[in-house]
Amino acid sequence: MASVKPYYLKHEEGNESSKKKALRYMVQYRTPDRKLTKKRGFKRKGDAQKFADEIERTKDLGTFIHPQAGRTTVGEIFELWRPSQDALMPRTRRTNISAYNVHVEPRWGNWPANKITAPDVRQWVSSLQAEGKKRDTILRAIHVLRAICDTAVESKIIAVNPVQKINVQRELKKRRPYLTPQQIETLVQVQEDENEKLIIYTLSYCGLRINELAALDVEDFDPESLRLHVTKAVKDYGVIGSTKTYENRRVPVPLFLSKRLQQFVEGRTANTPLFVSKGGKRLDSDNYRARVFNPSREAAKALWKREKRPGDFPNIVPHSLRHTCASLAISVGANVKAVQALLGHESAAVTLNIYADLFPDDLHQVGEALNELHNHLD
């Protein structure tokens, strides 16, 4: 059991007034591993007794945290947390570690875990916003700091995770760019070879994620059923894993594209990549975007302007072609469930949340129907 004992502080000889203030109390107790320790400096016996009672209570509940444990720094806890990243996909692991190195470690690396408070974290988030960091970047940094503090709680370094209920200012969403069929043709026109032309067509008319397209093999294209079998995705350099939603799907291929793909794969081995990089290897999405897609987008902009087409050619990224596919499908009457199946969303709710602006608004019809009900009253 914890015990409370009085003691006297040392005072300068001859200083009579200090003798009245010298009495203090200390709590002596054993930790769960039976090590004898003490905490000194209590001015009132009641405070010392409360501390002693709390020590015994936490020992009984199994929530005891050694007072010195909280001095462990965030940088030291990071080393305890880091092995947990090995179970993640390589790209996610790399993103988390980068967020720690760039944003978390410079601010928190040397901080004792028990000194971090929610107001401190909010101030840090505010400073990141003031620096113009994107919302997703800030959210990732918060996620990493929260996970590290979770590790501290699990390791009984601190009692409570201070990284809770941290709000991040929302960004004004820009209008999502969609290409028209004419703009798709312009983008195709500036590609250098059939491989790159078919990449644009497949992204635009089949709605694949770029990493799903990169993982396709020749055998994943079925010309008889006009389908692409989407069963995997490129997760990192040379690493192929499951799709984002861990589900497989069969994506319809328009007849015009199927005919070109048949000619494209003729005589090729079934288990070789369907689309390749300029070096003839499996497509890498980051390299493709930087070395092929971005230059061709600028070329398409110039061609569109040179031919005096209406409006500006949209400032797109590869994922914009997936959105384009959704917009084209909805424009020809595809319902929510069909678009969900096409794109491989987890649920129709996800599809509606992303593309609500594209689906027809039936409210006018509802208003007319209610009006008819009223007009036909007996």
Buried (B, 14 or more C-beta within 10 A) or exposed (E): EBEBEEEEEEBEEEEEEEEEEEEBBBBBBEBEEEEEEEBEEBEEBEBBBBBBBEBEEBBEEEEBBBEEBBEBBBBBBBEBBBEBBEEEBBBEBEBBBEBBEEBBBEBBBEEBBBBBEBEBBBEBBEEBBEEEBEEEBBBBBBBBBBBBBBBBBEBBBBBEBBBEEBEBEEEEEEEBBBBBEEBBBBBBBBBEEEBBBBBBBBBBBBBBBBBBBBBBBBBBBEEEEBBBBBBBBBBBEEEBBBBBEEEEBBBBBBEEBBEBBEEBBEEEEEEEBBBBBBEEEBBBBEBBBEEBBBEBBEBBBEBBEEEEBEEEBBEBBBBBBBBBBBBBBBEEEBEBEBBBBBBBBEEBEBBBEBBEEBBEEEEEEEEEEEEEEEEEEE
